[in-house]
Amino acid sequence: MYFYTQKSHKMHFEKIIKTIKERREALQVNQENLAKLSGVGLRTLKQFESGKGNPTLLTVTKLADTLGLELELNVKQLKPDEASEGVL
């Protein structure tokens, strides 16, 4: 189970986007080719890299796998004050 606040969720998501985009660019793969290789729609990929849209975990995993990256989820220990802020 993974708990997060809205703020930490956005920060993690932005880091994932940045990592995938930087890896794609480092490998000199354009968006069109990554979309074809990963089986993810080009429109979906463009929305993902621009921080728009709401990709599924499967979509993000396909992109990461194609680029030789691995997604990892960690259990975050909440502090008492974080728990009172709202757990999503």
N, C-alpha and C positions, 0 to 999 in steps of 0.2 A: 504494500500500500504506500502511496506517495502523497504526502500532504504538502500544500503550498499555499501561500497567500497570492493574491492577484499580482502584486508587484513582483514577487520572485518568479512567478510563472512567466511574465513578460520578459524578464531579464534572461531566463534560461532559453526561451524561445528565440530571442534575438541572437544569443550566442550560437545556437544551432544553425540558424540561417547564415550567420557570418562564417562559421566554420565550413559549411557545405559550399557556399559561394567561393570562399578563398581556395578551397581544395579544387573545385572545378576549374578556376582560373589558373591555379598552379599547374594543373595537368593539361592546360590549354585545350579544354573541352568547351565548346560553345553550348548554349542552352538547348539548341535544337538537337545536337548529338546526345547530350545527357538525357533529354526526354526520350529519345528513341532507345538508347541503351538500357535505361531503367524501366521503361514501360509506363512512365508517368507522362501525362499530357503536357504539351508545351505551355499551354495557358496556365495550368496548375503550377508548373515550375516557375514561370514568370511571376505569378502572384505570390508564391512562397518566398522567392528571393527578394521581392519588394516589401515583404512583411504584411502582405494582404492575404486574404483567404484564410481558410482553416483546414490545413492538410491533416489527413489521418496519420496515425502512427505508422501504418503500413506504407503510406506514401513517403514519409520521411525516411523510413528504413530502406526502401528501394533506392532512394537517392544516395543515402550513406553507403549502402552495400556496393553500389555501382562505382562509387568513388574510393572504395577501399577504406571506408570509415566504419566505426561501430558505435551504436547507441548504447548507453548504459544508464539505467535508472538506479538511484540510490535512495535509501530511506532517510529522510531528514528528521532529526530529533527536534521537536518543537519546544521552545521555551514557553513557560506559562503565559507571558504577555502576548506571544504570537498566537497561541490557541484562542485567546479571547478576542483577537482581531477578526477571526473568521477563518475557518478551514473550508476549502473548496474541494 
